[in-house]
Amino acid sequence: MSESAGNGGREVVATEDDFSTEEPMGVEVERSGDTSVIRLSGEIDMLTTPALRAKVTEELGAGLTVLVLDMLAVEFLGSSGLALLVEALDESRNRGVALRLVADSRPVSRPLQATGLTDLFEIHPTVEEALAA
């Protein structure tokens, strides 16, 4: 948004509405026995990471042996999201939970590759393959 009339020549480049946090990220959890799949969609950034961190922490504390993060519908993965993935990996290892990513889309695979994180994670192209691993 850009305005200059009536405000002394100052340009308003963004308003509070431009940073709305209404559903920029979707989270759906499917749990079956000791396995959980968290399906993510939208944007994982500094505004949405706290909610995702809470959900991942909740699932890791549920006595799982496998946690799959389905990131196929993620449209943006920012640095705070990358940091959260590393935190989740550390926590999953501490709890003896296998953390598997489904990350076959460019918005997720590109940041993972650019930061050298692909070697740390078990990454699969589909949820089915992640569950079967």
Secondary structure as the mmCIF struct_conf table of DSSP 4:
data_model
#
loop_
_struct_conf.conf_type_id
_struct_conf.id
_struct_conf.beg_label_comp_id
_struct_conf.beg_label_asym_id
_struct_conf.beg_label_seq_id
_struct_conf.end_label_comp_id
_struct_conf.end_label_asym_id
_struct_conf.end_label_seq_id
STRN STRN1 GLU A 3 GLU A 3
TURN_TY1_P TURN_TY1_P1 ALA A 5 GLY A 9
STRN STRN2 VAL A 12 VAL A 12
HELX_RH_3T_P HELX_RH_3T_P1 GLU A 16 PHE A 19
BEND BEND1 GLU A 22 PRO A 24
STRN STRN3 MET A 25 SER A 32
TURN_TY1_P TURN_TY1_P2 GLY A 33 ASP A 34
STRN STRN4 THR A 35 ILE A 44
BEND BEND2 ASP A 45 ASP A 45
TURN_TY1_P TURN_TY1_P3 MET A 46 THR A 48
HELX_RH_AL_P HELX_RH_AL_P1 THR A 49 LEU A 60
TURN_TY1_P TURN_TY1_P4 GLY A 61 GLY A 61
BEND BEND3 ALA A 62 ALA A 62
BEND BEND4 THR A 65 THR A 65
STRN STRN5 VAL A 66 LEU A 77
HELX_RH_AL_P HELX_RH_AL_P2 SER A 79 ARG A 95
TURN_TY1_P TURN_TY1_P5 GLY A 96 GLY A 96
STRN STRN6 ALA A 98 VAL A 102
BEND BEND5 SER A 105 SER A 105
HELX_RH_AL_P HELX_RH_AL_P3 ARG A 106 ALA A 114
TURN_TY1_P TURN_TY1_P6 THR A 115 GLY A 116
HELX_RH_3T_P HELX_RH_3T_P2 LEU A 117 ASP A 119
TURN_TY1_P TURN_TY1_P7 LEU A 120 LEU A 120
BEND BEND6 PHE A 121 PHE A 121
STRN STRN7 GLU A 122 HIS A 124
BEND BEND7 PRO A 125 THR A 126
HELX_RH_AL_P HELX_RH_AL_P4 VAL A 127 ALA A 132
#
